[in-house]
Amino acid sequence: MPEPGSKAYDKERARRRKEAENRGISDQDANIEANESLQADPKWQSRGPRTERGKGPKGERQGE
């Protein structure tokens, strides 16, 4: 799954932005609409850290 900040995410955001512009939405509003639609779509949401190292130092983690 692509995540925010990845190349696939950026390409999808650009595609959605261009679609919005073609519907007559202004440039700035099209960018906002593309970001909001991607953030609302579960396919494009972040899954969080994938490894133990990504969670931070073991002594500082909550609830483990």
N, C-alpha and C positions, 0 to 999 in steps of 0.2 A: 504494500500500500504506500503510495506516495504521501509524504508529509510536508507540512509548511516549510518552506525554505528549499525544498528539493527542486531539481530542474523540471521534473514532471509536473509538480504543483504550479510552478511559474508558467509553464507552457499552457496549462489548463486555465489559469487565471487570465492570461493574455487572450486565449480563445474566447472565453466568456465575456471579456471586456470588449472585444471586437464585435461580438454578437450584439451586445447592448448598444454600442455606438451605431451599428447598422439599423437598429430600431429607432434611432433618433435621440438617444439619451446623450447628454453632454459628456465630454471627456472625463471630467472629474467625477461626475455621478456614476458613469459607467465603471470606473475603477472601484468605487465604493461598493457598487452592486455586485461586481465580480468577487470581491473579497468576502462580502457577507454571504453570498451564495455558497462559496467554497467552505467557509467556516461552519455553515449549517449542515453541510453534507457529511454524514458519518464516514463515507469512504475517504475523505480528505483530511480528517482530524488526526491530530498527533496521538500516538499510543503511549507516549511517555518513554522513560529510559528503558532500553532493551537489555542492559547488563547490570550486574551488581555494581560495577565501577561507575556507571551512569547515575546511580542513586546517591552517590556521595560517600564520604567516610562513614564506616560502619558505626562508630561511636556517636555520630550526630544524627542518625536516622531515627525517626519516631515510630514507635509501635512494633519494633522487631526484637 
